[in-house]
Amino acid sequence: MYYCFNIASSVKGDPQGVLVRATEPLNHHTISVSSLHNKTKKYHYYTNGPGKLCRALNIDISLNHIDLTTSDLIYLEDQPELSPDQIIATKRVNIDYAGDDKDRL
């Protein structure tokens, strides 16, 4: 139903990856949600789930197999590693049916 932002995080033949479930925009200029913008909601509302994140960042099937180390369309920046106190883990939303798996990071 919605696209998800998955990153292959190893070499070919070694299946490892990361699902980016949410992001925290630095400010309102970092995402283009003007058509969706509701002044009563904070900007992180538009990126706090895998489907909403992809809609806010215009991520779709056209970006499949893009190399995030060389692309001009979407890329990762090399930044200092975050300390554990800078990472927030919360329960997954709307998946009460998942039992113990609902608390996965």
Buried (B, 14 or more C-beta within 10 A) or exposed (E): EEBEBEEBEEEEEEEEEEEBBBBEBEEEEEBEBEEEBEEEEEBBBBBBBBBBBBBBBEBEEEBEEBEBEEEEEEEEEEEEEEEEEEEEEEEBEEEEEEEEEEEEE
